[in-house]
Amino acid sequence: MVDVLQQAKDTIRERNLVTSDAPVVLMVSGGSDSTALAYIASELSTQGVIGPVFMLHVNHQLRGADADADAAFVAELAATLSIPLSTVTFDVAAEAARTGENVEAVGRRVRYHAAQDVLRDACLQLAVPLSDGRIFTAHTQDDRVESFYMRSIVGTGPGGFRSMLYRNGPVVRPLMDTSRESLRAYLEQRAEAADSQQPVARDAQGALWREDATNAHTDRFRAWVRCEVVPLMKQKNPQLLDTLCRSMNLVGDEDDMLDAYTNRIIGELVVWEDVDGDAVIDYEAGCVILPKFGALALPIQRRVAFQVLQYLLGPDARVETATITAITDAFGPEAPKSGYANNIQGNLAISANKQGLRIEPMEAYRIRRKKA
């Protein structure tokens, strides 16, 4: 039997994911993975590995009475573990209809905004810098492997094959070295040994976690990969999760190295607009990529362009390959292509001259052109 508590502890310490006194917000849906996360985080907090824990549940109002039952179970779980709980109810379908986004994207945005709010309140309450606080999600080896195959099917850059980050800003995934099967075995083992020291929560039907029936709907891409693709791969390699996750970690190590190099290049070759001359960067105002960019190897150019666009478009934006190509195409080996101009995603304009390539909001570009 895998010791999932020790595994999570090792992952946190080896990757320096959180300080031992900073607050942690647990994103708990009520499924097996996030329920196990709640028990594990509670234990780690008691042991002093992580700081005080808080719990967040978001009811997306997508599954009627089942969603309400999920919320009731999470409330029972929080009470069992004496963890402060914040519950957010939001009509995700209505918001998706209003904005034209897909339901999954809206739900994700709502969850993470809510988690940031809870984390901010927790840090204020404990007088801890917000930068030290963490948000724990229950992503597992299974989630990583599913994401790997999803990206393999639709296409991704080299860094995309690492699938998920152990840490992305305040968001930490301490269970990424653990399988879903191991977490469920842990929950069942805990229930068998349940006592006043290690209590368990159950839903109205006596279940140890809540099952979301939509996870089996194979008309959804992830569910199709989970139910159809991954089982086939496991027939060829029963140790698929461990094997593929090791490979993704190797990709991740090289990706981290290249990211560090890319960030250094950005510091040298990207000039950001400031606000009223006070040197405060305003990413929305745009930037200029200096001519020496053209001498970089194309793979590094792509990474620099991607990172710059991520700053400009926001961390949740999906940067399009065509947009990256529009930037790299603006440079020759010796200098930018003077007169080159294009309109890219996010209603941004790019325009090149001998001083470099300017990226700015289309409105700012038009005003500048009019003045010229």
N, C-alpha and C positions, 0 to 999 in steps of 0.2 A: 504494500500500500504506500503510495506516494505521500510524504509528509508535506502537505500543501502550505501549512503555516511556515515551516522552515524554508520552503521554496520561495515564498513571497518575501520572507525576511532576507534571504540571500540576494534576491533580485534587487531589493531596495538598497541594501548596503553596497553591493558590488557596483551598482550603477549610480550611487549617490543621488537617489531620487527625491529624498526629503530629509529635512532636519528633524531631530528627535523632539523638538518642542513646538513646532509650527502646527497650526490647525489643519485638519484634513476634512474636506467635504466628500462624502461618499454618494455617488450617483446610483440609486437603487431602484430598479424597475419592479423587482419581485421575482424575476426569473432565477434559475439556479445559480448562474454565475454571479450576479450582483448580490444575491442572498448570501452566498459563500463569502463574497468580499466583505459584507457587513460583519459576519462573525470573525473573519480573519483580522480585519482592521481593528475590531474591538479588542481582540487578544493582543495585537501588536501595540496598541495604545497602552494597555495595562502593563505590558512589559517595558514600556519606555522607548520602543523602536520608533514610533511616530507620536505626534502630539495628540491633543484632544480631537475627537471625531464628531462630525455633524453629518446628518443624513438629509438627502434631497430626493423627493419623488415627484415626477411630472406626469400628470394625467392628461394624455393627449385627446381624450374624448373621442377615440376612434373605434372603440370596441364595446360601447354601451355598458351593460351591467358587468361585463368581465373587467373592464378598466376600473370600475368602481371597486370591484372585489380585489384587484391588484393593489389599489390604494389602501384598502382596509388591511390587507395582509402586511404591507410595508409599515403601516402604523403599529400593528401588533409586533412586528420585528423590532422596530425602534424602541417600543416600550419594554420589550423583553431584554434588550441590551442596554437600556437606559441611555439611549443616544438621542439628543435633540433632533427633531424632525421638522423639515419645511416641506410643505406640499403645495405644488403649483398646478392649477387646472387651467388648461388652455385649449381652445377649439382650433386644433391644427388644420383640420380639413377646411374650415371657413377661411383661415388665413391663407392657405394654399390657393384656394379659389380666388381670393382677392388679389394675390400677387402674381399668380400664374406659375409659381414654383411647384415642385413636386412635394408630396406630403413628407417624405423622408427628410428632405433638406430643411423644411420648415421645423419639423420636430427636433432635428438636431440643433438648429439655431436657438430654439426656445429653451432646450435643455441646458445648453452651455451658457446662455445669458443668465438663466436662473441660477446656475451653479456659481457663476462669477458674483452674483448678488449675495448669495449665502456666504461665500468665502470672504467677501469684503466685510460683511457684518461680523463674521467670526473673528477676523483679524482685528477689527476695531474693538470688539469685546475683550479680546485677550491682549490688546496693545502690542500686536506683532505686525511687522511690516507686511503689506499685502504681497510683496514679492517672495516672501518666505512661505506663504500658504500654498496648499496643493489641493487639487481636485482628483480624486481617485475614480477611475472607471474599471469595469470588470472584464475588459477584453482579454481573451485567452489565446492559447496556441491555435485553437480551432478558428478563431476570428482572423488571426494572421494568415493562416493557410487559405481560408476562403477569400480574403482580400487579394492574396497573391494570384490565385487563379482568375479572379474577376479582372484584375489589371492585365493579366496575361492575355485574356480574351479580347478586351477592348483596346489594349495598347497603353503603354506608359514609358516614361524615361527610365534610365538605369536606376536612379535613386528610388523610383516607385516600387522596385522589386524588393525593397526591404519591408514593404507592406505597411508597417506601423512603427511609430516611435515609442520607446519606453517612456519618454517624457517629451511633451510638446508645450513649452511655456509652463503654465501651472498645472496642466493636465498630465497625470501620471497613470501608467498602466502596470501595476505591480504583479498582475497574474499572467503576464504574457509568456512566462516559461512553464505554465501549467495548463493541462488539458481540461476540457469541460467534463470529461468522464471522471477525472480525479476529483474535481470539485464536487460532483454529485455523490461520489463515494464518501467524501469527507462529510457532507451534510447527513447522509444516512448513518454513518458511523457516529456522528455527534448525537443524532437522535437516539440511537441505541444506548448511549451512555449518558443521556440527559439527566441532569440533577440540578440542584439549586445553584451550583457553581458554574455549570455549563448548560443553561436552559436553551430550549429551541422554541421557535414560533411555528405555528401551523395555520393554514387558512381554514375557512369554514368547513371544508371537506376533509380536513386533516392532513393535507399535503404539506410537504416541507418547503415547497416553492411553487410559484405560479407558472403554468405553461401558457405561452402565447400561441394560439392555434395558427396565427398568420405565419409563423416561422416555417410551417410545412407547405405554404402556398407556393408552389414552384413556378407560378407566373411571375413571381418576384425574383430578380436576378440572384441576390445572395442566397435565397432559399433554394433556388435551382442548383447553384453551385454546392451548397451544403448537402442537399439530399441526393443529387445525381452525380456530380463530378468527384467530390472528395471520396465517397465510398468506393468508386472505381479505382482511384489512385491507391487507396489503402489495400485493395486486393493485390496490387503489385508490390506494395511496401507497407506492411502493417505498422512500421515505425515512422510513417510518413510525417507525423507532426514534429517529432524530434529532429528528423533528418532535414526537413525543409526549413524549420526554424533556425537550425544551425547555419544553413546556407544563407538565410536572410540576415542573420547576425553578421556574417562575413561581408555581405554586401553593405550592411549598415555601417560597419567599421570604415570601409573605404569611402562610403558616402559622407561620413562625418569628417574625414580628412579633407575631402574635396570641398565640402561646405566651408571649412575653416579657411582654406585657401581662397575660395570665392569671396568670403566676407572681407578678407584682406584686400583683394583686388577692388571690391566695391568701395572700400575706404580710400583707395588711392585714385580711382578713376571715375567715381560718380560724385557729382557736385549737386547737393540738394538745395532747393529753394529755401530761404529762411523767411521768417515773419517780421516785417518792418525793420529788417536789418539787424535784428537782435540775435542772430545765429541759432534760433530755435527752428528745428527742421519741421516743415509742414509737408508731409508726404503727398497730400492732395494737391499741393501747388506744382509738383513735378520736379524734374531734375535734368541735368545734362550729363551725358556719358562722353568722356573725353576721347580725343582721337586715338590714343594709344590702345584703346579697346580693340581696334582693328588688327593689331599684331598678335593678339591672343589666339591660342588654339581654339578651333570652333567648339569643342565640347565645353571649354571654360566659358566662352562667350555665351553659350546657351544657359549655363548655370547662372552667370551674372544677370543675364536678361530675365530669367525666371525669378530670381530673388528680388530684383528691382521692381518687377511687375507685381510681385506679391505684396511689397510695401505699398505700391500705388493703388492696387485694387482691393486690398484687405486680405487678412489671413485665411478667410473662408472661401475666397474666390478660386475658381478653377481656371488656371492660366492656360490659354489655348496655344497649341503648337504653332498655329499660323501667326499668332501675335509675337512669339519668340522669334520666328523666322523673319518677320517684318523688321525686327530690330537688327538682327545679325546681317540681313541683306543691305542695310544702310551703310555698311562699312566695306571699304576695300582694304587690301593689305597695308597700304601706306596712309590712308586718310579716309574720313567719311565721304560719302558721295554727295557733294554739294548739290542742293536743289531737290534731293530725295525727300518726299513727304508721303505720309500715309495716315489713314484713320484706323485705329486698332480698337480692341474690345474695351469696354468701360468708357466709351466716348472720349478716348484719349487720342491726341494728335502726336505724331512724331515728325520731326523735320531736321534735316542735316545741313551743316555748312562746315567750313574749315575749323570752327571752334569745337565741333562735336555734334552729338545727336541730342536734341531736346525732346523730352517727353512731357506733355502738359495736357491739361483739360482742353477739349476742343474750343470752348468759349475763350479761354486765354489765348489760344493760338490765333483765333480769328481777330481778336482785339489787337494783338501784336502785329498781325499782317496788315490790318487796316491802318495802324499808325505808320507802318513802314511805307 
